[in-house]
Amino acid sequence: MSTRSRPAVQDRASRPVISRARAATSAPWPPRTALVTGASSGIGRAAALQLAHEDTRVLLVGRNGVALDEVAAATGGHRFATDLAVVGSENAVASRAVEILGDIDLLVCSAGVGAAGPFEAMSSTALRNLVAVNVLSPMMLVRAVLPAMLERGEGRILLVGSVAGALGVRGEVGYSASKAALIGFADALRAEVAGRGVTVTLVLPGAVDTPFFRRRGAPYVRRWPKPIPPGLVAERMLAAAGRGDAEVWVPGWMSLAARVHGAAPPIYRRLANVFG
Ligand SMILES: NC(=O)c1ccc[n+]([C@@H]2O[C@H](COP(=O)([O-])OP(=O)(O)OC[C@H]3O[C@@H](n4cnc5c(N)ncnc54)[C@H](OP(=O)(O)O)[C@@H]3O)[C@@H](O)[C@H]2O)c1
């Protein structure tokens, strides 16, 4: 741990929980530096707070400057406000990260948007924005930081997916498809960089208690499962990235649904039709 002083963190999600396990990369853990998108809210914010507890220097990316200021004050990190849906923003983020942090030990791509309702009613503008933020922006950002990681032979990439991407959820067609694309991206990228010192971890959360649902314009209405705290997702996904795990489901039991989906698709479809 460094002796660098840091401001007091008042958020419950910021407990020092990051394991010190070693992974298939020589990148240090806890990381010295991290670039975190979606850091102004929810899961990304919780991850930034937990990283700061481990003296990781963070660059916080989001659009909401006021929220970023609050997280920057709590973490001692720097903030960079930008719209990741805008072409070229990823290069601006990557340049700023190198300027502020130097080498990036960990990239956390948490920025994302939801969309709910019948697919035929989704506007083309909303669909384009969904794909730009959920799919293109993490791909572009990884592309921007990966060459330096590969050159150094170390680095960790942590992508925030969703169970919706693995299962395909009715009423969330565009969102499910965007997160399914992220699963394909993570799998292919992991295979491509294997043995070159860079790990790729995908987290698949279920419902999480964040402003996500309000912002997508449709509240979470299921009685079960109950949304879990963003601090728990951050804790599990950072631990998985520390170990260099390929993926982590939060809560873990949700992987059962994916196993049924993969092993017996007709049975899964029947159950999904009954239980939604
Ligand atoms: N909440 C859930 O139930 C749940 C479940 C599974 C997966 N996830 C995934 O978890 C990730 C984080 O979601 P969350 O629950 O933490 O939601 P959240 O609280 O709404 O946070 C979303 C974050 O993404 C950022 N963002 C959205 N659009 C952006 C854009 N165009 N440019 C830059 N930043 C943008 C937001 O920044 P600003 O606020 O500054 O605009 C915010 O920091 C997402 O990828 C989401 O798909 C969420």
The ligand as a Tripos MOL2 file, in Angstrom:
@<TRIPOS>MOLECULE
LIG
   48    52     1     0     0
SMALL
NO_CHARGES

@<TRIPOS>ATOM
      1 N1        -28.4270   -1.8430  -12.7250 N.am      1 LIG1
      2 C1        -28.6260   -3.0630  -13.2030 C.2       1 LIG1
      3 O1        -29.6120   -3.7600  -12.8440 O.2       1 LIG1
      4 C2        -27.6220   -3.6750  -14.1390 C.ar      1 LIG1
      5 C3        -27.6850   -5.0560  -14.3560 C.ar      1 LIG1
      6 C4        -26.7870   -5.6650  -15.2120 C.ar      1 LIG1
      7 C5        -25.8330   -4.8950  -15.8540 C.ar      1 LIG1
      8 N2        -25.7800   -3.5430  -15.6460 N.ar      1 LIG1
      9 C6        -24.7590   -2.7840  -16.3610 C.3       1 LIG1
     10 O2        -23.9380   -2.1380  -15.4120 O.3       1 LIG1
     11 C7        -23.3500   -0.9870  -15.9980 C.3       1 LIG1
     12 C8        -23.5110    0.1850  -15.0470 C.3       1 LIG1
     13 O3        -24.8870    0.4310  -14.8650 O.3       1 LIG1
     14 P1        -25.4480    0.9860  -13.4850 P.3       1 LIG1
     15 O4        -26.4270    0.0270  -12.9840 O.co2     1 LIG1
     16 O5        -24.3150    1.4030  -12.6380 O.co2     1 LIG1
     17 O6        -26.2860    2.2330  -14.0530 O.3       1 LIG1
     18 P2        -26.2020    3.7890  -13.7400 P.3       1 LIG1
     19 O7        -26.1800    4.0170  -12.2680 O.co2     1 LIG1
     20 O8        -27.2730    4.4010  -14.5490 O.co2     1 LIG1
     21 O9        -24.7740    4.2220  -14.3120 O.3       1 LIG1
     22 C9        -24.5350    4.2660  -15.6920 C.3       1 LIG1
     23 C10       -23.2180    4.9500  -15.9470 C.3       1 LIG1
     24 O10       -22.9560    4.9540  -17.3480 O.3       1 LIG1
     25 C11       -22.6180    6.2840  -17.7280 C.3       1 LIG1
     26 N3        -23.0410    6.5880  -19.0850 N.ar      1 LIG1
     27 C12       -24.2330    6.3040  -19.6620 C.ar      1 LIG1
     28 N4        -24.2660    6.7990  -20.9050 N.ar      1 LIG1
     29 C13       -23.0820    7.4260  -21.1050 C.ar      1 LIG1
     30 C14       -22.5120    8.1220  -22.1920 C.ar      1 LIG1
     31 N5        -23.1790    8.3110  -23.3430 N.pl3     1 LIG1
     32 N6        -21.2570    8.6170  -22.0570 N.ar      1 LIG1
     33 C15       -20.5840    8.4520  -20.9190 C.ar      1 LIG1
     34 N7        -21.0560    7.7860  -19.8500 N.ar      1 LIG1
     35 C16       -22.2960    7.2750  -19.9510 C.ar      1 LIG1
     36 C17       -23.3570    7.1740  -16.7570 C.3       1 LIG1
     37 O11       -22.7270    8.4260  -16.7270 O.3       1 LIG1
     38 P3        -23.5410    9.8020  -16.4780 P.3       1 LIG1
     39 O12       -24.5550    9.5150  -15.4030 O.co2     1 LIG1
     40 O13       -22.4730   10.7270  -16.0070 O.co2     1 LIG1
     41 O14       -24.1670   10.1460  -17.7610 O.co2     1 LIG1
     42 C18       -23.2080    6.3960  -15.4610 C.3       1 LIG1
     43 O15       -21.9690    6.6790  -14.8520 O.3       1 LIG1
     44 C19       -24.0620   -0.7750  -17.3490 C.3       1 LIG1
     45 O16       -23.2180   -1.2280  -18.3750 O.3       1 LIG1
     46 C20       -25.3010   -1.6450  -17.2330 C.3       1 LIG1
     47 O17       -25.7370   -2.1080  -18.4840 O.3       1 LIG1
     48 C21       -26.6630   -2.9130  -14.7900 C.ar      1 LIG1
@<TRIPOS>BOND
     1     1     2 1
     2     2     3 2
     3     2     4 1
     4     4     5 ar
     5     4    48 ar
     6     5     6 ar
     7     6     7 ar
     8     7     8 ar
     9     8     9 1
    10     8    48 ar
    11     9    10 1
    12     9    46 1
    13    10    11 1
    14    11    12 1
    15    11    44 1
    16    12    13 1
    17    13    14 1
    18    14    15 2
    19    14    16 1
    20    14    17 1
    21    17    18 1
    22    18    19 2
    23    18    20 1
    24    18    21 1
    25    21    22 1
    26    22    23 1
    27    23    24 1
    28    23    42 1
    29    24    25 1
    30    25    26 1
    31    25    36 1
    32    26    27 ar
    33    26    35 ar
    34    27    28 ar
    35    28    29 ar
    36    29    30 ar
    37    29    35 ar
    38    30    31 1
    39    30    32 ar
    40    32    33 ar
    41    33    34 ar
    42    34    35 ar
    43    36    37 1
    44    36    42 1
    45    37    38 1
    46    38    39 2
    47    38    40 1
    48    38    41 1
    49    42    43 1
    50    44    45 1
    51    44    46 1
    52    46    47 1
@<TRIPOS>SUBSTRUCTURE
     1 LIG1         1 GROUP 0 **** ****
